[in-house]
Amino acid sequence: MKIAANETAFCHAKDVKGNLLYTDDNQPVGAVLYGPASDAYAALQTKIEQRAEQERADNNGKLPTLTPEQQRQRTAEDLADLTVGLLYLDHPNAGGKHGRDAVMALYADARFGYLTKQFDRFAFAWGNFAPASSGI
């Protein structure tokens, strides 16, 4: 019986109506994400905690109020830290960007907020990284 959580998992993306997304040749569209059992996740948690401490120190003990654009950018940066890769998801305005820059372009674009929200929720849920049925 395998009980150790996987470090990564594939999140099959849904469109704005909740339908699973597929390419024209029936390949699943989505993202491979690091989860709670990974070093990338632990590093992000440390980054978030340190950022909050610094912001409190700079703002008389209070967290700053972010504009929607600032919040989108922050979420995009944090989620990019947990993204191994996108499968069949290309931002139409990536302008030749690759890797993290292309991921950030997609996540920071409000028009694709439904994808960002799905991937963000997925990455922070242990159950999505459940082990396969055999091995450790």
PATI-562983 format. One record per residue: x, y, z of N, C-alpha, C in turn. Coordinates in Angstrom, 1 decimal. Each point is the difference from the previous one (the first is absolute). Last residue first. Example, Ala and Ser with C-alpha at 12.3 -4.5 7.8 and 13.67 -1.06 7.14 Angstrom:
R; nx; ny; nz; cax; cay; caz; cx; cy; cz
R; 12.8; -2.2; 7.1; 0.9; 1.1; 0.0; -0.8; 1.1; 0.8
R; 0.3; -5.7; -0.1; -0.9; 1.2; 0.0; 0.9; 1.2; 0.0
END
This chain:
R; nx; ny; nz; cax; cay; caz; cx; cy; cz
R; 5.6; 2.8; -2.3; 0.0; 0.9; 1.2; -0.3; 1.4; -0.3
R; -1.9; -4.5; -2.7; 1.3; 0.6; 0.3; -0.1; 0.9; 1.3
R; -4.4; -0.8; -3.1; 1.0; -0.9; 0.5; 1.3; 0.8; 0.2
R; -4.2; 2.1; -1.4; -0.5; -1.1; 0.8; 1.1; -1.0; 0.4
R; 0.8; 5.4; -0.7; -0.6; -1.0; -0.8; -0.2; -1.2; 0.8
R; -0.2; 4.8; 2.4; 0.9; -1.0; -0.6; -0.7; -0.9; -0.9
R; -1.5; 5.2; 0.9; -0.1; -1.4; 0.6; 0.9; -0.9; -0.7
R; -0.9; 4.9; -0.3; 1.3; -0.6; -0.2; 0.0; -1.4; 0.6
R; -3.7; 3.0; 0.3; 0.3; 0.0; -1.5; 1.3; -0.7; -0.3
R; -1.6; 0.8; 4.5; -0.7; -1.1; -0.6; 0.3; -0.1; -1.5
R; 1.7; 3.7; 2.8; 0.7; -1.3; 0.1; -0.7; -1.1; -0.8
R; -0.3; 5.3; -1.0; -0.8; -1.1; 0.6; 0.7; -1.3; -0.1
R; 1.4; 4.3; -1.9; 0.1; 0.1; 1.4; -0.8; -1.1; 0.7
R; 0.3; 0.6; -4.8; 1.4; -0.1; 0.5; 0.0; -0.1; 1.5
R; -4.1; 0.8; -2.4; 0.5; -1.3; -0.2; 1.3; -0.2; 0.8
R; -1.9; 4.3; -0.3; -0.7; -0.9; 0.9; 0.5; -1.4; 0.0
R; 1.8; 3.0; -3.2; 0.3; 0.4; 1.4; -0.6; -0.9; 1.0
R; -1.1; -0.5; -4.5; 1.3; -0.5; 0.3; 0.4; 0.3; 1.4
R; -4.1; 1.7; -1.6; 0.0; -1.5; 0.1; 1.3; -0.5; 0.4
R; -0.3; 4.6; -0.7; -0.8; -0.4; 1.2; 0.0; -1.5; 0.1
R; 1.8; 1.8; -3.9; 0.9; 0.3; 1.1; -0.6; -0.4; 1.3
R; -2.6; -0.3; -3.9; 1.0; -1.0; 0.0; 1.0; 0.2; 1.2
R; -3.4; 3.1; -0.7; -0.7; -1.2; 0.3; 1.1; -1.2; 0.1
R; 1.2; 4.4; -1.4; -0.1; -0.1; 1.4; -0.6; -1.3; 0.4
R; 1.2; 2.2; -4.4; 0.2; -1.4; 0.3; 0.0; -0.3; 1.5
R; -0.6; 4.4; -1.7; -0.9; -0.8; -0.9; 0.2; -1.5; 0.2
R; 2.8; 3.3; 2.2; -1.3; -0.2; 0.7; -1.0; -0.8; -0.9
R; 5.4; -0.3; 0.2; -1.0; 0.6; -0.9; -1.4; -0.4; 0.6
R; 4.2; -1.5; 1.8; -0.2; 1.4; 0.4; -1.1; 0.6; -0.9
R; 1.5; -4.6; -0.6; -0.6; 0.2; 1.3; -0.3; 1.4; 0.4
R; 2.2; -1.0; -4.2; -1.3; -0.6; 0.0; -0.7; 0.3; 1.4
R; 4.4; 1.4; -0.6; -0.9; 0.8; -0.9; -1.4; -0.6; 0.0
R; 3.4; -2.2; 2.4; -0.4; 1.2; 0.7; -0.9; 0.8; -0.9
R; 1.9; -3.8; -1.9; -0.9; -0.4; 1.1; -0.6; 1.2; 0.7
R; 3.4; 0.6; -3.2; -1.2; -0.4; -0.6; -1.1; -0.3; 1.0
R; 4.3; 0.9; 1.6; -0.6; 1.2; -0.5; -1.3; -0.3; -0.7
R; 2.6; -3.6; 1.7; -0.6; 0.7; 1.0; -0.7; 1.3; -0.5
R; 1.2; -3.0; -3.9; 0.3; -0.4; 1.4; -0.8; 0.9; 0.9
R; 0.5; 2.3; -4.6; 0.0; -1.5; 0.3; 0.2; -0.1; 1.5
R; -1.5; 3.9; -4.2; 0.5; -0.3; 1.4; -0.1; -1.5; 0.2
R; -1.6; 2.5; -3.9; 1.2; -0.7; -0.1; 0.7; -0.4; 1.3
R; -4.2; 2.5; -0.3; 1.1; 0.7; -0.8; 1.3; -0.8; 0.0
R; -4.6; -0.4; 2.2; 1.3; -0.3; 0.7; 1.1; 0.6; -0.8
R; -5.1; -0.1; -0.5; 0.9; 1.2; -0.1; 1.3; -0.2; 0.7
R; -3.4; -3.4; -0.2; 0.0; 0.5; -1.3; 0.9; 1.3; -0.2
R; 0.8; -4.3; 3.3; -0.6; 1.3; 0.1; 0.0; 0.7; -1.4
R; -0.2; -5.4; 0.9; 0.9; 1.1; -0.4; -0.7; 1.3; 0.1
R; -0.4; -5.5; 1.3; -0.5; 1.3; 0.4; 1.0; 1.0; -0.4
R; 0.5; -4.9; -0.2; -0.9; 0.5; -1.0; -0.7; 1.3; 0.4
R; 2.5; -1.7; 3.9; -0.2; -1.0; -1.1; -1.1; 0.6; -0.9
R; 3.8; 1.9; 3.8; -1.3; 0.1; -0.5; -0.1; -1.0; -1.2
R; 3.3; -0.1; 4.6; -0.1; 0.3; -1.4; -1.5; 0.1; -0.4
R; 1.9; 0.0; 4.5; 1.0; -0.7; -0.7; 0.0; 0.3; -1.5
R; -1.7; 3.0; 4.3; -0.4; -0.6; -1.3; 1.2; -0.7; -0.6
R; -0.3; 2.7; 4.2; -0.5; -1.3; 0.1; -0.3; -0.7; -1.3
R; 1.5; 4.5; 0.3; 1.0; -0.7; 0.8; -0.4; -1.5; 0.2
R; -3.0; 3.1; -2.1; 1.1; -0.4; -0.9; 1.1; -0.8; 0.7
R; -3.5; 1.9; 2.5; -0.4; -1.2; -0.7; 1.0; -0.5; -1.0
R; 0.8; 4.1; 2.3; 0.0; -1.2; 1.0; -0.4; -1.3; -0.7
R; -0.2; 4.0; -2.5; 1.4; -0.3; 0.4; 0.1; -1.2; 0.9
R; -4.3; 1.6; -1.3; 0.7; -0.5; -1.2; 1.5; -0.4; 0.4
R; -2.6; 2.2; 3.3; -0.5; -1.3; -0.2; 0.7; -0.7; -1.2
R; 0.9; 4.5; 0.7; 0.6; -0.8; 1.1; -0.5; -1.4; -0.1
R; -1.8; 3.0; -3.1; 1.5; -0.1; -0.2; 0.6; -0.9; 1.0
R; -4.5; 1.2; 0.6; 0.1; -0.9; -1.2; 1.5; -0.3; -0.2
R; -1.0; 3.2; 3.2; -0.3; -1.3; 0.5; 0.1; -1.0; -1.1
R; 0.6; 4.5; -1.1; 1.1; -0.5; 0.8; -0.3; -1.4; 0.5
R; -3.4; 2.1; -2.4; 1.1; -0.3; -0.9; 1.2; -0.5; 0.8
R; -3.8; 1.4; 2.4; -0.3; -1.2; -0.8; 1.2; -0.4; -0.9
R; 1.4; 2.9; 4.2; -1.0; 0.2; -1.1; -0.2; -1.4; -0.7
R; 1.5; 0.3; 5.2; 0.4; -0.1; -1.4; -1.1; 0.3; -0.9
R; 1.5; 1.2; 5.3; -1.2; -0.3; -0.8; 0.5; 0.0; -1.5
R; 3.2; -1.2; 4.4; -0.5; 1.0; -0.9; -1.3; -0.5; -0.7
R; 1.5; -1.5; 5.0; 0.2; -0.4; -1.4; -0.6; 1.1; -0.9
R; 1.8; 1.0; 5.1; -1.1; -0.3; -0.8; 0.4; -0.5; -1.4
R; 2.9; 1.9; 3.5; -0.6; -1.3; 0.5; -1.2; -0.4; -0.8
R; 2.6; 3.9; -1.2; -0.5; 0.2; 1.4; -0.8; -1.2; 0.5
R; 2.4; 0.1; -4.3; -1.3; 0.6; 0.0; -0.6; 0.1; 1.4
R; 4.2; -2.1; -1.4; 0.0; 1.2; -0.8; -1.3; 0.8; 0.2
R; 0.6; -4.2; 2.1; 1.0; 0.8; 0.5; 0.0; 1.4; -0.7
R; -2.8; -3.4; -1.6; -0.5; 0.5; 1.3; 1.0; 1.0; 0.6
R; 1.2; -2.1; -4.0; -1.0; 0.9; -0.2; -0.6; 0.6; 1.3
R; 3.2; -3.5; 0.2; 0.6; 1.3; -0.5; -1.0; 1.1; -0.2
R; -1.5; -4.4; 1.2; 0.8; 0.7; 1.1; 0.5; 1.3; -0.4
R; -2.1; -2.6; -3.3; -0.9; 0.6; 0.9; 0.6; 0.7; 1.2
R; 2.7; -2.3; -3.1; -0.5; 1.2; -0.6; -1.0; 0.6; 0.9
R; 1.8; -4.1; 1.3; 1.0; 1.1; 0.1; -0.5; 1.3; -0.6
R; -2.7; -3.9; -0.3; 0.1; 0.4; 1.4; 1.0; 1.2; 0.1
R; -0.5; -1.9; -4.2; -1.2; 0.6; 0.3; 0.1; 0.6; 1.5
R; 3.5; -2.7; -1.6; 0.0; 1.3; -0.7; -1.2; 0.8; 0.4
R; 0.3; -4.4; 1.5; 1.0; 0.8; 0.7; 0.0; 1.4; -0.6
R; -2.7; -3.2; -2.1; -0.5; 0.3; 1.3; 0.9; 0.9; 0.8
R; 1.5; -1.7; -4.1; -1.0; 1.1; -0.2; -0.6; 0.4; 1.3
R; 3.1; -3.6; 0.0; 0.6; 1.3; -0.3; -1.0; 1.1; -0.1
R; -1.6; -4.3; 0.5; 0.6; 0.4; 1.2; 0.7; 1.4; -0.2
R; -1.7; -2.1; -3.8; -1.1; 0.4; 0.8; 0.5; 0.6; 1.4
R; 3.1; -2.0; -2.9; -0.5; 1.2; -0.6; -1.1; 0.6; 0.8
R; 1.7; -4.3; 1.1; 0.9; 1.1; 0.4; -0.5; 1.4; -0.5
R; -3.7; -4.0; 0.6; 1.2; 0.4; -0.8; 0.9; 1.1; 0.7
R; -4.5; -2.1; 1.1; 1.1; -0.8; 0.4; 1.3; 0.3; -0.7
R; -4.3; 2.4; -0.7; 0.5; 0.1; 1.3; 1.1; -0.9; 0.5
R; -0.5; 0.8; -5.4; -0.9; 0.0; 1.1; 0.6; 0.1; 1.4
R; 0.8; 1.3; -5.7; 0.6; -0.5; 1.3; -1.1; 0.1; 1.1
R; -1.4; -0.5; -5.3; 0.3; 0.9; 1.1; 0.7; -0.7; 1.1
R; -1.7; 0.0; -5.5; 0.7; -0.8; 1.0; 0.5; 0.9; 1.0
R; -4.2; 0.9; -3.5; 1.3; 0.3; 0.5; 0.4; -1.1; 1.0
R; -3.6; 0.4; -4.6; 0.2; 0.3; 1.4; 1.4; 0.4; 0.4
R; -3.5; -2.8; -3.9; 0.7; 1.3; 0.1; 0.1; 0.3; 1.5
R; -0.5; -4.8; -3.1; -0.4; 0.8; 1.1; 0.8; 1.3; 0.1
R; -1.1; -2.6; -4.7; 1.0; 0.0; 1.1; -0.5; 0.9; 1.1
R; -2.0; -0.9; -4.5; -0.5; -0.7; 1.2; 1.0; -0.2; 1.1
R; 0.2; 2.5; -4.4; 0.3; -1.5; -0.1; -0.2; -0.7; 1.3
R; -0.7; 4.7; -0.3; -0.8; -0.5; -1.1; 0.3; -1.5; -0.2
R; 0.7; 1.6; 4.9; 0.5; 0.5; -1.3; -0.9; -0.6; -1.1
R; -2.0; 0.8; 5.0; 0.8; -0.9; -0.8; 0.5; 0.7; -1.2
R; -2.6; 0.9; 5.2; 0.6; 0.5; -1.2; 0.9; -1.1; -0.7
R; -4.6; -0.1; 3.5; 1.4; -0.3; -0.2; 0.5; 0.5; -1.3
R; -4.1; 2.5; 2.4; 0.3; -1.2; -0.9; 1.5; -0.2; -0.1
R; -2.4; 3.7; 2.3; 0.2; -1.2; 0.8; 0.3; -1.3; -0.8
R; -0.7; 4.8; -1.4; -1.3; -0.7; 0.3; 0.2; -1.2; 0.8
R; 3.7; 2.7; -1.6; -0.8; 0.8; 1.0; -1.3; -0.6; 0.3
R; 3.8; -3.5; -1.3; -0.4; 1.3; -0.6; -0.9; 0.8; 1.0
R; 3.8; -3.7; 1.6; -1.4; 0.1; -0.5; -0.2; 1.4; -0.6
R; 4.6; -3.6; 1.0; -0.7; 1.3; 0.1; -1.5; -0.1; -0.6
R; 3.5; -3.4; 2.6; -0.7; 0.0; -1.3; -0.9; 1.3; 0.1
R; 4.6; -1.3; 2.7; -1.4; 0.6; 0.2; -0.6; 0.1; -1.4
R; 4.2; -3.2; 2.2; -0.6; 0.7; -1.1; -1.4; 0.5; 0.4
R; 4.4; -0.8; 3.3; -1.2; -0.6; -0.5; -0.5; 0.8; -1.2
R; 4.5; -1.0; 4.0; -0.6; 0.8; -1.1; -1.3; -0.8; -0.5
R; 2.5; -1.6; 3.7; 0.5; 1.4; 0.0; -0.7; 0.9; -1.1
R; -2.3; -4.4; 2.6; 0.9; 0.4; -1.1; 0.4; 1.4; 0.1
R; -1.2; -3.1; 4.4; -0.5; 0.8; -1.0; 1.0; 0.3; -1.2
R; -0.3; -4.5; 3.2; 0.7; 1.3; -0.2; -0.6; 0.8; -1.1
R; -1.4; -4.5; 1.1; -0.6; 1.0; 0.9; 0.7; 1.4; -0.1
R; -0.9; -5.4; -2.4; 0.8; 1.3; -0.1; -0.7; 1.1; 0.8
R; 0.1; -5.7; 0.2; -0.8; 1.2; 0.0; 0.9; 1.2; 0.0
END
